[in-house]
């Protein structure tokens, strides 16, 4: 068993990079650290950045129009345990220590910061079947793949 702070660490790094970029230029920039994103403004001459969210299990990818702000995704596409033919996702229920088996395969959230987007995406995963209801209550844009 291990605890991986890579998600929130990377999301914090994206937010810090965005702050540094905004301090030195007004040029529109899209920062991408392994799929965690921040747009400082729409690209010059365009209304938005067009960002693709990788599809899972043959589903069609989502294409997101991002003007400014952050996107982060939580899911089990690459991080899981396969034991005796059963797939266990990497997101663990903190009450039981076991994987959340009824969680969506992928949750992407748009928010003002990458840390906020990442936290909401992971918390949605922890809500399992109720992920959609949780995100609707937070009033954030989101995309879920089951």
C-alpha positions as CSV (number, residue, x, y, z in Angstrom):
1,X,0.0,0.0,0.0
2,X,1.2,3.5,-0.7
3,X,-0.2,7.0,-0.7
4,X,0.5,9.0,-3.8
5,X,0.3,12.8,-3.6
6,X,1.2,13.1,-7.3
7,X,-2.3,14.4,-8.3
8,X,-2.6,17.3,-5.9
9,X,1.2,18.0,-6.2
10,X,0.9,18.3,-10.0
11,X,-2.3,20.3,-9.8
12,X,-0.6,22.8,-7.4
13,X,2.3,23.0,-9.8
14,X,0.0,23.8,-12.7
15,X,-1.6,26.6,-10.6
16,X,1.8,28.0,-9.6
17,X,3.0,27.9,-13.2
18,X,-0.1,29.8,-14.3
19,X,0.5,32.4,-11.6
20,X,4.1,32.8,-12.8
21,X,3.0,33.1,-16.4
22,X,0.4,35.7,-15.6
23,X,3.0,37.8,-13.7
24,X,5.3,38.1,-16.8
25,X,3.0,38.2,-19.8
26,X,-0.5,38.8,-21.1
27,X,0.0,36.3,-23.9
28,X,-2.7,33.5,-23.7
29,X,-1.1,30.3,-22.5
30,X,-2.4,26.8,-22.0
31,X,-0.4,24.9,-19.4
32,X,-0.6,21.1,-19.5
33,X,1.1,19.0,-16.9
34,X,0.1,15.4,-17.9
35,X,-3.5,16.2,-18.5
36,X,-4.0,18.7,-15.7
37,X,-4.6,22.0,-17.5
38,X,-4.9,25.7,-17.0
39,X,-5.8,28.3,-19.6
40,X,-4.8,32.0,-18.8
41,X,-7.0,33.3,-21.6
42,X,-8.4,32.1,-25.0
43,X,-5.7,31.8,-27.7
44,X,-5.1,34.8,-29.9
45,X,-7.8,35.2,-32.5
46,X,-9.8,32.2,-31.2
47,X,-12.8,32.0,-28.8
48,X,-11.4,29.1,-26.8
49,X,-8.9,26.3,-26.5
50,X,-10.2,22.9,-27.8
51,X,-9.2,20.2,-25.3
52,X,-9.8,16.5,-25.7
53,X,-10.5,14.2,-22.8
54,X,-9.2,10.7,-23.5
55,X,-11.9,8.1,-24.1
56,X,-12.1,5.0,-21.9
57,X,-13.2,1.6,-23.1
58,X,-14.1,2.6,-26.7
59,X,-16.3,5.5,-25.7
60,X,-16.1,8.7,-27.8
61,X,-13.7,11.3,-26.4
62,X,-15.1,14.5,-25.1
63,X,-14.0,17.8,-26.7
64,X,-14.1,20.6,-24.3
65,X,-14.1,24.3,-25.2
66,X,-11.9,26.0,-22.5
67,X,-11.7,29.8,-22.4
68,X,-9.9,30.2,-19.1
69,X,-9.5,28.3,-15.9
70,X,-8.6,24.7,-15.1
71,X,-9.5,21.2,-16.0
72,X,-8.4,18.1,-14.0
73,X,-9.4,14.4,-14.4
74,X,-9.5,11.6,-12.0
75,X,-10.0,8.0,-13.1
76,X,-8.7,4.4,-13.3
77,X,-7.7,4.2,-16.9
78,X,-4.0,3.7,-16.1
79,X,-3.9,3.1,-12.4
80,X,-5.6,0.0,-11.1
81,X,-4.8,-3.5,-9.7
82,X,-5.7,-6.6,-11.7
83,X,-6.0,-9.5,-9.3
84,X,-7.6,-12.9,-10.2
85,X,-9.2,-11.4,-13.2
86,X,-10.9,-8.6,-11.2
87,X,-10.0,-4.9,-11.8
88,X,-9.7,-2.7,-8.7
89,X,-9.5,1.1,-9.2
90,X,-6.8,3.0,-7.4
91,X,-9.1,5.4,-5.6
92,X,-9.7,4.1,-2.1
93,X,-12.7,4.6,0.2
94,X,-11.1,6.3,3.3
95,X,-13.6,4.6,5.6
96,X,-12.9,1.0,4.4
97,X,-9.5,1.2,2.8
98,X,-11.0,-0.7,-0.2
99,X,-11.3,0.6,-3.8
100,X,-14.6,2.4,-4.7
101,X,-15.9,-0.3,-7.1
102,X,-19.0,1.6,-8.3
103,X,-17.1,4.8,-9.2
104,X,-17.1,6.2,-12.8
105,X,-14.1,5.2,-14.9
106,X,-13.3,8.9,-15.4
107,X,-14.4,12.3,-14.0
108,X,-13.2,15.6,-15.5
109,X,-14.0,18.8,-13.7
110,X,-13.6,22.5,-14.8
111,X,-12.9,25.0,-12.0
112,X,-11.1,28.2,-11.2
113,X,-7.9,26.4,-10.1
114,X,-6.4,23.1,-11.0
115,X,-6.3,22.1,-7.3
116,X,-10.0,22.8,-7.0
117,X,-10.8,20.8,-10.2
118,X,-8.6,17.9,-9.1
119,X,-10.1,17.7,-5.6
120,X,-13.6,17.8,-6.9
121,X,-12.9,15.1,-9.5
122,X,-11.4,12.8,-6.9
123,X,-14.2,13.5,-4.4
124,X,-16.7,12.7,-7.1
125,X,-14.9,9.3,-7.6
126,X,-15.3,8.7,-3.9
127,X,-19.1,9.2,-4.2
128,X,-19.3,6.2,-6.5
129,X,-22.7,5.9,-8.2
130,X,-23.6,9.3,-6.7
131,X,-20.7,11.2,-8.5
132,X,-23.0,13.0,-10.9
133,X,-25.3,14.2,-8.0
134,X,-22.3,15.3,-6.0
135,X,-20.9,17.4,-8.9
136,X,-24.3,18.9,-9.7
137,X,-24.6,20.0,-6.1
138,X,-21.1,21.7,-6.5
139,X,-22.4,23.6,-9.6
140,X,-19.3,22.9,-11.6
141,X,-19.0,21.9,-15.2
142,X,-18.0,18.2,-15.4
143,X,-17.8,15.2,-17.7
144,X,-18.2,11.6,-16.5
145,X,-17.4,8.3,-18.3
146,X,-18.8,5.2,-16.8
